[in-house]
Amino acid sequence: MINNDILKKLRIALELHDTDIIEILKLADFEISSSELSALFRNPEHKNYRACGDQLLRRFLDGLIIKQRGPRRRRLVRPAQTPKA
């Protein structure tokens, strides 16, 4: 299974429209136009087909996490405790 198939299946399962996918990618700081997005969903034999790279799929999944859970909270780094003598 290629990345394009994974993206298509997620799109169908989550009932996402093109605008939803573009917004999800923006949450992960990835800009894509609607024409570039439609090229990902074309038939591989079509002249304007574009393969979905690993980075695009990773950013989509990162954006989906942000959309579902909210932005990631930063962890507070606590200073190391010294044992009491």
All heavy atoms as an XYZ file, in Angstrom:
697
protein
N       0.855     -1.170      0.000
C       0.000      0.000      0.000
C       0.907      1.240      0.000
O       1.827      1.337      0.796
C      -0.896     -0.023      1.233
C      -1.855      1.132      1.286
S      -3.004      1.083      2.669
C      -4.092     -0.195      2.142
N       0.600      2.172     -0.870
C       1.397      3.391     -0.973
C       0.748      4.511     -0.165
O      -0.403      4.402      0.265
C       1.595      3.802     -2.444
C       0.258      4.076     -3.120
C       2.373      2.748     -3.199
C       0.379      4.627     -4.529
N       1.493      5.581      0.035
C       1.012      6.705      0.844
C      -0.271      7.316      0.282
O      -1.132      7.748      1.040
C       2.089      7.777      0.949
C       3.256      7.332      1.800
O       3.174      6.356      2.521
N       4.358      8.043      1.699
N      -0.404      7.344     -1.044
C      -1.617      7.897     -1.646
C      -2.842      7.092     -1.210
O      -3.897      7.663     -0.920
C      -1.511      7.901     -3.171
C      -0.472      8.855     -3.674
O       0.697      8.718     -3.346
N      -0.877      9.824     -4.458
N      -2.703      5.770     -1.170
C      -3.815      4.919     -0.745
C      -4.169      5.173      0.718
O      -5.348      5.212      1.078
C      -3.467      3.442     -0.932
C      -3.312      3.064     -2.391
O      -3.886      3.761     -3.258
O      -2.611      2.072     -2.668
N      -3.174      5.341      1.555
C      -3.412      5.611      2.977
C      -4.162      6.930      3.135
O      -5.133      7.031      3.888
C      -2.087      5.626      3.758
C      -1.451      4.235      3.742
C      -2.292      6.112      5.191
C      -0.028      4.205      4.241
N      -3.715      7.953      2.411
C      -4.369      9.263      2.478
C      -5.816      9.176      1.993
O      -6.720      9.751      2.602
C      -3.571     10.274      1.658
C      -3.912     11.740      1.843
C      -3.705     12.166      3.293
C      -3.070     12.595      0.923
N      -6.052      8.433      0.909
C      -7.416      8.258      0.388
C      -8.303      7.562      1.405
O      -9.448      7.963      1.623
C      -7.396      7.430     -0.896
C      -6.925      8.161     -2.113
C      -6.917      7.221     -3.310
C      -6.198      7.845     -4.479
N      -6.120      6.938     -5.637
N      -7.787      6.508      2.027
C      -8.586      5.760      2.995
C      -8.905      6.602      4.232
O     -10.014      6.539      4.757
C      -7.877      4.469      3.376
C      -7.862      3.461      2.231
C      -7.194      2.182      2.615
C      -7.111      1.217      1.450
N      -8.381      0.771      0.923
N      -7.951      7.392      4.685
C      -8.212      8.284      5.817
C      -9.227      9.357      5.451
O     -10.085      9.711      6.263
C      -6.908      8.932      6.292
C      -5.957      8.024      7.050
C      -4.617      8.718      7.264
C      -6.564      7.616      8.382
N      -9.128      9.850      4.242
C     -10.074     10.869      3.771
C     -11.502     10.326      3.793
O     -12.429     10.998      4.248
C      -9.701     11.302      2.359
C     -10.618     12.314      1.765
C     -10.220     12.597      0.343
N     -10.999     13.699     -0.169
C     -10.957     14.119     -1.405
N     -10.158     13.540     -2.264
N     -11.696     15.124     -1.799
N     -11.673      9.107      3.317
C     -13.003      8.498      3.280
C     -13.480      8.158      4.690
O     -14.615      8.453      5.062
C     -12.990      7.246      2.379
C     -12.777      7.668      0.925
C     -14.275      6.452      2.519
C     -12.463      6.537     -0.024
N     -12.611      7.545      5.490
C     -12.997      7.115      6.834
C     -13.386      8.296      7.719
O     -14.316      8.191      8.526
C     -11.861      6.331      7.475
N     -12.672      9.407      7.578
C     -12.939     10.579      8.416
C     -13.885     11.571      7.754
O     -14.172     12.626      8.328
C     -11.616     11.271      8.765
C     -10.630     10.414      9.551
C      -9.293     11.139      9.686
C     -11.197     10.050     10.908
N     -14.351     11.235      6.542
C     -15.287     12.067      5.774
C     -14.760     13.494      5.625
O     -15.424     14.472      5.940
C     -16.664     12.068      6.433
C     -17.296     10.698      6.509
C     -18.620     10.682      7.238
O     -19.050     11.755      7.742
O     -19.229      9.610      7.313
N     -13.528     13.600      5.129
C     -12.874     14.899      4.969
C     -13.040     15.420      3.548
O     -13.005     14.657      2.587
C     -11.379     14.773      5.279
C     -11.008     14.330      6.685
C      -9.513     14.089      6.788
C     -11.446     15.359      7.701
N     -13.201     16.717      3.443
C     -13.234     17.398      2.145
C     -11.855     17.984      1.882
O     -10.998     18.007      2.768
C     -14.283     18.514      2.154
C     -15.669     18.005      2.384
N     -16.400     17.387      1.411
C     -16.440     18.006      3.498
C     -17.576     17.042      1.894
N     -17.625     17.405      3.175
N     -11.649     18.486      0.676
C     -10.356     19.083      0.321
C      -9.987     20.210      1.276
O      -8.839     20.305      1.716
C     -10.378     19.606     -1.116
C     -10.364     18.486     -2.142
O     -10.121     17.326     -1.762
O     -10.583     18.792     -3.330
N     -10.945     21.046      1.593
C     -10.660     22.176      2.482
C     -10.261     21.699      3.877
O      -9.413     22.313      4.517
C     -11.876     23.116      2.588
O     -13.030     22.356      2.977
C     -12.143     23.810      1.258
N     -10.863     20.597      4.325
C     -10.502     20.035      5.637
C      -9.054     19.561      5.637
O      -8.308     19.812      6.592
C     -11.410     18.856      5.998
C     -12.871     19.240      6.101
O     -13.151     20.391      6.500
O     -13.726     18.399      5.783
N      -8.651     18.890      4.568
C      -7.285     18.371      4.484
C      -6.286     19.519      4.417
O      -5.238     19.479      5.065
C      -7.142     17.424      3.274
C      -8.013     16.184      3.494
C      -5.687     17.022      3.059
C      -8.093     15.260      2.309
N      -6.619     20.555      3.669
C      -5.736     21.724      3.574
C      -5.577     22.377      4.949
O      -4.473     22.750      5.349
C      -6.261     22.719      2.522
C      -6.115     22.107      1.122
C      -5.535     24.057      2.612
C      -6.800     22.900      0.020
N      -6.654     22.495      5.695
C      -6.592     23.080      7.034
C      -5.791     22.206      7.990
O      -5.029     22.706      8.813
C      -8.004     23.305      7.589
C      -8.755     24.424      6.911
C      -8.056     25.768      7.040
O      -7.561     26.083      8.148
O      -7.994     26.483      6.045
N      -5.949     20.901      7.888
C      -5.185     19.985      8.740
C      -3.697     20.118      8.451
O      -2.873     20.152      9.364
C      -5.677     18.531      8.540
C      -7.059     18.373      9.174
C      -4.695     17.525      9.123
C      -7.755     17.071      8.850
N      -3.342     20.217      7.177
C      -1.935     20.381      6.819
C      -1.388     21.727      7.292
O      -0.229     21.829      7.678
C      -1.745     20.213      5.316
C      -1.864     18.774      4.808
C      -1.949     18.739      3.291
C      -0.699     17.942      5.291
N      -2.229     22.762      7.293
C      -1.794     24.068      7.801
C      -1.490     24.004      9.295
O      -0.587     24.686      9.769
C      -2.865     25.130      7.537
C      -2.876     25.644      6.128
C      -3.899     26.747      5.960
C      -3.968     27.192      4.519
N      -5.014     28.215      4.322
N      -2.238     23.185     10.021
C      -1.967     23.030     11.453
C      -0.574     22.471     11.698
O       0.042     22.737     12.730
C      -3.010     22.110     12.099
C      -4.428     22.657     12.229
C      -5.361     21.572     12.738
C      -4.460     23.868     13.141
N      -0.075     21.695     10.738
C       1.264     21.104     10.851
C       2.294     21.914     10.074
O       3.368     21.411      9.755
C       1.232     19.665     10.357
N       1.976     23.166      9.772
C       2.881     24.075      9.052
C       3.287     23.536      7.682
O       4.461     23.553      7.312
C       4.135     24.376      9.882
C       3.794     25.081     11.171
O       2.856     25.901     11.160
O       4.456     24.822     12.190
N       2.309     23.025      6.929
C       2.569     22.513      5.588
C       1.533     23.127      4.657
O       0.331     22.918      4.834
C       2.473     20.981      5.560
C       3.035     20.360      4.323
C       4.370     19.998      4.262
C       2.228     20.132      3.221
C       4.891     19.417      3.120
C       2.741     19.554      2.082
C       4.077     19.198      2.024
N       1.988     23.904      3.704
C       1.099     24.569      2.756
C       0.964     23.727      1.498
O       1.960     23.231      0.961
C       1.639     25.947      2.383
C       1.696     26.931      3.542
C       0.333     27.428      3.960
O      -0.557     27.571      3.092
O       0.148     27.676      5.157
N      -0.276     23.569      1.017
C      -0.540     22.853     -0.223
C      -1.759     23.487     -0.873
O      -2.688     23.922     -0.183
C      -0.753     21.345      0.045
C      -0.792     20.554     -1.256
C      -1.997     21.101      0.854
C      -0.747     19.058     -1.066
N      -1.744     23.589     -2.193
C      -2.878     24.166     -2.905
C      -3.900     23.077     -3.203
O      -3.600     21.875     -3.135
C      -2.409     24.815     -4.208
O      -1.963     23.833     -5.109
N      -5.095     23.487     -3.552
C      -6.137     22.512     -3.847
C      -5.818     21.705     -5.104
O      -6.162     20.528     -5.189
C      -7.494     23.193     -3.980
O      -7.464     24.143     -5.014
N      -5.131     22.320     -6.071
C      -4.771     21.574     -7.285
C      -3.687     20.534     -6.989
O      -3.714     19.433     -7.537
C      -4.315     22.526     -8.385
O      -3.202     23.271     -7.968
N      -2.745     20.870     -6.106
C      -1.734     19.893     -5.706
C      -2.372     18.741     -4.934
O      -1.988     17.582     -5.107
C      -0.661     20.543     -4.828
C       0.257     21.487     -5.556
C       1.204     22.192     -4.609
O       0.756     22.678     -3.554
O       2.406     22.233     -4.930
N      -3.358     19.080     -4.107
C      -4.049     18.057     -3.343
C      -4.842     17.126     -4.250
O      -4.815     15.908     -4.077
C      -4.970     18.710     -2.313
C      -5.710     17.773     -1.377
C      -4.719     17.006     -0.506
C      -6.678     18.547     -0.520
N      -5.521     17.681     -5.235
C      -6.302     16.833     -6.139
C      -5.400     15.906     -6.949
O      -5.809     14.804     -7.317
C      -7.177     17.679     -7.062
O      -6.386     18.410     -7.963
N      -4.164     16.323     -7.210
C      -3.222     15.467     -7.938
C      -2.871     14.221     -7.135
O      -2.550     13.181     -7.709
C      -1.959     16.254     -8.287
N      -2.949     14.313     -5.814
C      -2.653     13.158     -4.964
C      -3.727     12.079     -5.072
O      -3.451     10.905     -4.848
C      -2.525     13.593     -3.503
C      -1.408     14.567     -3.166
C      -1.546     15.038     -1.731
C      -0.060     13.934     -3.401
N      -4.949     12.488     -5.382
C      -6.070     11.553     -5.420
C      -6.385     11.057     -6.832
O      -7.356     10.351     -7.032
C      -7.307     12.201     -4.799
C      -7.107     12.552     -3.350
C      -7.108     13.860     -2.934
C      -6.907     11.561     -2.401
C      -6.912     14.190     -1.609
C      -6.702     11.873     -1.077
C      -6.710     13.192     -0.675
N      -5.593     11.436     -7.803
C      -5.817     10.990     -9.178
C      -5.351      9.557     -9.373
O      -4.617      8.995     -8.568
C      -5.064     11.895    -10.150
C      -5.577     13.305    -10.185
C      -4.845     14.090    -11.251
N      -5.142     15.493    -11.177
C      -6.198     16.076    -11.728
N      -7.052     15.350    -12.403
N      -6.388     17.367    -11.615
N      -5.775      9.002    -10.490
C      -5.341      7.669    -10.897
C      -3.852      7.721    -11.235
O      -3.406      8.663    -11.887
C      -6.161      7.252    -12.122
C      -5.946      5.826    -12.520
O      -4.930      5.219    -12.173
N      -6.897      5.287    -13.247
N      -3.069      6.733    -10.818
C      -1.623      6.765    -11.096
C      -1.264      6.864    -12.580
O      -0.194      7.345    -12.923
C      -1.109      5.449    -10.508
C      -2.101      5.106     -9.464
C      -3.427      5.620     -9.951
N      -2.146      6.456    -13.462
C      -1.872      6.564    -14.893
C      -2.163      7.954    -15.458
O      -1.806      8.248    -16.589
C      -2.690      5.528    -15.678
C      -2.176      4.109    -15.519
C      -2.680      3.446    -14.237
O      -3.819      3.725    -13.829
O      -1.912      2.669    -13.652
N      -2.820      8.804    -14.679
C      -3.153     10.153    -15.142
C      -1.884     10.983    -15.249
O      -0.958     10.833    -14.451
C      -4.135     10.805    -14.162
C      -4.772     12.044    -14.690
N      -4.151     13.266    -14.648
C      -5.971     12.242    -15.287
C      -4.941     14.173    -15.185
N      -6.059     13.576    -15.583
N      -1.835     11.874    -16.231
C      -0.605     12.653    -16.458
C      -0.304     13.631    -15.322
O       0.840     13.996    -15.108
C      -0.670     13.402    -17.787
C      -1.709     14.504    -17.829
C      -1.660     15.257    -19.128
C      -2.611     16.439    -19.059
N      -2.441     17.330    -20.183
N      -1.320     14.059    -14.571
C      -1.111     15.011    -13.478
C      -1.067     14.338    -12.108
O      -1.182     15.015    -11.082
C      -2.201     16.075    -13.486
C      -2.093     16.977    -14.683
O      -1.007     17.184    -15.223
N      -3.216     17.502    -15.145
N      -0.914     13.034    -12.082
C      -0.807     12.303    -10.817
C       0.465     12.714    -10.079
O       1.503     12.947    -10.671
C      -0.772     10.800    -11.104
C      -0.426      9.943     -9.910
C      -1.380      9.631     -8.957
C       0.857      9.431     -9.752
C      -1.057      8.837     -7.870
C       1.181      8.633     -8.660
C       0.216      8.345     -7.730
O       0.535      7.558     -6.651
N       0.356     12.796     -8.764
C       1.519     13.113     -7.935
C       1.588     12.108     -6.789
O       0.588     11.865     -6.112
C       1.389     14.525     -7.376
C       2.529     14.924     -6.470
C       2.365     16.335     -5.960
N       3.341     16.563     -4.917
C       3.195     17.421     -3.936
N       2.113     18.167     -3.868
N       4.116     17.575     -3.031
N       2.743     11.543     -6.589
C       2.921     10.601     -5.490
C       2.967     11.362     -4.169
O       3.560     12.432     -4.063
C       4.202      9.811     -5.683
N       2.330     10.791     -3.164
C       2.333     11.375     -1.821
C       3.611     10.950     -1.118
O       3.828      9.766     -0.878
C       1.103     10.895     -1.046
S       1.015     11.510      0.630
N       4.437     11.895     -0.789
C       5.696     11.591     -0.122
C       5.506     11.302      1.354
O       4.450     11.561      1.935
N       6.544     10.767      1.945
C       6.503     10.446      3.372
C       6.295     11.691      4.225
O       5.556     11.673      5.208
C       7.796      9.757      3.802
C       7.946      8.377      3.190
O       6.929      7.781      2.779
O       9.089      7.894      3.125
N       6.945     12.801      3.831
C       6.834     14.028      4.610
C       5.399     14.565      4.601
O       4.876     14.970      5.636
C       7.782     15.092      4.090
C       7.714     16.372      4.888
C       8.603     17.477      4.342
O       9.141     17.352      3.254
N       8.744     18.535      5.091
N       4.757     14.536      3.445
C       3.385     15.033      3.355
C       2.452     14.192      4.212
O       1.627     14.728      4.967
C       2.907     15.032      1.900
C       1.633     15.818      1.643
C       1.683     16.418      0.254
C       0.406     14.978      1.787
N       2.580     12.875      4.145
C       1.727     12.011      4.953
C       2.009     12.209      6.441
O       1.080     12.266      7.253
C       1.925     10.541      4.568
C       1.019      9.550      5.283
C      -0.447      9.837      4.996
C       1.367      8.130      4.887
N       3.282     12.353      6.808
C       3.648     12.577      8.208
C       3.069     13.889      8.707
O       2.514     13.968      9.810
C       5.168     12.580      8.363
C       5.638     12.780      9.777
C       7.140     12.579      9.921
N       7.915     12.937      8.749
C       8.526     14.112      8.582
N       8.472     15.021      9.526
N       9.215     14.359      7.499
N       3.160     14.931      7.898
C       2.601     16.230      8.303
C       1.086     16.161      8.422
O       0.487     16.769      9.299
C       2.995     17.317      7.293
C       4.464     17.663      7.293
C       4.846     18.414      8.571
N       6.226     18.794      8.566
C       6.653     20.022      8.285
N       5.811     20.980      8.013
N       7.942     20.274      8.303
N       0.437     15.408      7.513
C      -1.013     15.246      7.600
C      -1.384     14.568      8.919
O      -2.306     15.008      9.611
C      -1.548     14.436      6.421
C      -3.008     14.118      6.542
C      -3.965     15.094      6.316
C      -3.427     12.852      6.909
C      -5.320     14.808      6.454
C      -4.759     12.552      7.043
C      -5.717     13.532      6.818
N      -0.675     13.514      9.270
C      -0.966     12.811     10.523
C      -0.692     13.693     11.739
O      -1.454     13.674     12.714
C      -0.166     11.514     10.592
C      -0.539     10.457      9.554
C       0.428      9.293      9.614
C      -1.968      9.995      9.733
N       0.385     14.493     11.678
C       0.678     15.432     12.765
C      -0.439     16.462     12.897
O      -0.882     16.783     14.002
C       2.010     16.145     12.534
C       3.212     15.240     12.721
O       3.067     14.166     13.340
O       4.306     15.612     12.238
N      -0.892     16.989     11.773
C      -1.984     17.964     11.792
C      -3.282     17.364     12.288
O      -4.055     18.009     13.003
N      -3.525     16.110     11.942
C      -4.726     15.419     12.399
C      -4.701     15.244     13.913
O      -5.719     15.411     14.590
C      -4.832     14.063     11.704
C      -6.136     13.307     11.842
C      -7.300     14.116     11.292
C      -6.038     11.978     11.114
N      -3.535     14.944     14.459
C      -3.387     14.829     15.914
C      -3.673     16.171     16.571
O      -4.385     16.248     17.577
C      -1.976     14.321     16.278
C      -1.826     12.863     15.875
C      -1.694     14.505     17.763
C      -0.405     12.346     15.942
N      -3.133     17.242     16.007
C      -3.372     18.578     16.568
C      -4.856     18.919     16.509
O      -5.415     19.473     17.464
C      -2.533     19.634     15.816
C      -1.047     19.417     16.091
C      -2.953     21.045     16.213
C      -0.124     20.233     15.215
N      -5.508     18.573     15.410
C      -6.937     18.873     15.272
C      -7.766     18.097     16.295
O      -8.692     18.639     16.883
C      -7.420     18.532     13.863
C      -8.869     18.834     13.646
C      -9.325     18.503     12.253
C     -10.800     18.836     12.139
N     -11.378     18.337     10.933
N      -7.430     16.838     16.509
C      -8.218     15.995     17.407
C      -7.916     16.257     18.884
O      -8.821     16.285     19.707
C      -7.964     14.515     17.101
C      -8.410     14.088     15.721
C      -9.907     14.194     15.523
O     -10.684     13.963     16.434
N     -10.308     14.575     14.327
N      -6.632     16.423     19.220
C      -6.228     16.554     20.623
C      -5.958     17.974     21.066
O      -5.887     18.252     22.249
C      -4.950     15.754     20.873
C      -5.094     14.291     20.701
C      -3.782     13.639     21.043
N      -3.778     12.236     20.712
C      -2.711     11.479     20.715
N      -1.544     11.987     21.040
N      -2.792     10.208     20.394
N      -5.701     18.852     20.113
C      -5.295     20.203     20.449
C      -3.788     20.319     20.363
O      -3.083     19.320     20.196
N      -3.258     21.531     20.466
C      -1.812     21.709     20.363
C      -1.083     21.002     21.497
O      -1.605     20.858     22.605
C      -1.605     23.216     20.422
C      -2.868     23.782     20.930
C      -3.950     22.785     20.685
N       0.120     20.585     21.195
C       0.928     19.855     22.167
C       1.391     20.791     23.278
O       1.872     21.878     23.029
C       2.133     19.260     21.461
C       2.933     18.358     22.312
C       4.035     17.745     21.502
N       4.607     16.637     22.234
C       5.599     15.915     21.820
N       6.133     16.174     20.653
N       6.060     14.932     22.531
N       1.220     20.334     24.502
C       1.688     21.126     25.635
C       3.156     20.843     25.844
O       3.616     19.724     25.708
C       0.922     20.748     26.897
C      -0.507     21.207     26.870
C      -1.108     20.967     28.222
N      -2.354     20.241     28.003
C      -2.918     19.450     28.876
N      -2.346     19.239     30.028
N      -4.041     18.843     28.615
N       3.863     21.880     26.208
C       5.286     21.701     26.497
C       5.440     21.106     27.869
O       4.743     21.466     28.810
C       6.019     23.033     26.428
C       6.080     23.567     25.038
C       6.918     24.799     25.018
N       7.183     25.137     23.637
C       8.324     25.595     23.217
N       9.301     25.811     24.057
N       8.499     25.869     21.958
N       6.371     20.188     27.961
C       6.657     19.574     29.249
C       7.579     20.484     30.042
O       8.514     21.064     29.507
C       7.339     18.237     29.051
C       6.462     17.234     28.357
C       7.268     16.056     27.955
N       7.109     14.996     28.932
C       7.804     13.891     28.927
N       8.727     13.704     28.021
N       7.598     12.957     29.817
N       7.302     20.594     31.298
C       8.167     21.374     32.171
C       9.343     20.503     32.586
O       9.172     19.363     33.011
C       7.405     21.838     33.413
C       6.277     22.839     33.155
C       5.561     23.131     34.469
C       6.825     24.112     32.572
N      10.500     21.039     32.456
C      11.697     20.312     32.864
C      11.974     20.683     34.308
O      12.200     21.843     34.639
C      12.897     20.667     31.959
C      14.140     19.945     32.425
C      12.571     20.353     30.525
N      11.933     19.681     35.137
C      12.172     19.916     36.550
C      13.650     19.715     36.837
O      14.267     18.793     36.316
C      11.349     18.965     37.392
C       9.877     19.219     37.230
C       9.085     18.302     38.116
N       7.663     18.534     37.885
C       6.732     17.662     38.170
N       7.048     16.498     38.688
N       5.474     17.958     37.932
N      14.202     20.565     37.694
C      15.607     20.377     38.036
C      15.796     19.068     38.797
O      14.907     18.632     39.534
C      15.960     21.581     38.911
C      14.645     22.130     39.351
C      13.622     21.700     38.350
N      16.933     18.448     38.589
C      17.230     17.193     39.273
C      17.298     17.428     40.774
O      17.887     18.410     41.234
C      18.540     16.620     38.766
N      16.698     16.552     41.517
C      16.711     16.677     42.971
C      17.960     16.024     43.530
O      18.345     14.930     43.120
C      15.470     16.034     43.585
C      14.205     16.737     43.187
C      12.988     16.064     43.820
O      13.114     15.027     44.461
N      11.822     16.644     43.617
N      18.588     16.726     44.431
C      19.774     16.162     45.061
C      19.339     15.452     46.339
O      18.465     15.923     47.059
C      20.788     17.265     45.394
O      20.154     18.257     46.202
C      21.307     17.915     44.133
N      19.939     14.301     46.604
C      19.537     13.583     47.825
C      19.970     14.367     49.072
O      21.014     15.021     49.091
C      20.297     12.254     47.730
C      21.328     12.444     46.675
C      20.920     13.607     45.825
N      19.087     14.326     50.050
C      19.375     15.028     51.308
C      20.325     14.186     52.154
O      20.156     12.987     52.288
C      18.083     15.310     52.079
C      17.196     16.261     51.335
C      15.951     16.536     52.125
C      15.057     17.466     51.356
N      13.818     17.740     52.057
N      21.308     14.862     52.737
C      22.298     14.151     53.566
C      21.893     14.154     55.010
O      21.134     14.827     55.535
C      23.663     14.758     53.397
